[in-house]
Amino acid sequence: MEKRQAQVWAVLRILLGFIFLWAAVDKIFGLGFDTAVGEGWLAGNSPTFGFLNFGTRGPFAGIMKAMAGNVVVDILFIVGQIGIGVALLLGVGLTIAGYAGALQMALIYLAAIPPVYNPIVDQHIVYIVLLVAIAWFKPGETFGLGKTWKNMDIVKKYSFLE
């Protein structure tokens, strides 16, 4: 990959990583951005209840509402966001992070069909495309630890960890 292309992909990777990590931190602590102050997970509130119970619509709304506030769903959601965010920021584990992030975005997209501002494409579709591209191209060496990561014995043995 050309140096300039590698830098652009690295910046996109880092920005997406920050989006995922920030969303998790805000939901855990209730920093007053997407989650109201004092209403974070540490205060005893579910990070999934509000959206899944009140923000879902369309053909999958019933399934999503049934999962609202489930502790297993909460844990998977937050751990997923943290793992995806950290992996993207560091440039490691980009295959898993890219596909896991794309899956999480696809589930959020399916929870609220049709999108509010565009009948077909919203930001979740853009995130899905970028995350799959990150999983394919693995731009972790520029501004990241990707080179060190992929030279580890376990990563050489199990290429899906790359």
Secondary structure by P-SEA (a helix, b strand, c coil): ccaaaaaaaaaaaaaaaaaaaaaaaaaacccccccccccccccccccccccccccccccaaaaaaaacccaaaaaaaaaaaaaaaaaaaaccaaaaaaaaaaaaaaaaaaacccccccccccaaaaaaaaaaaaaaacccccccaaaaaaacaaaaaccccc
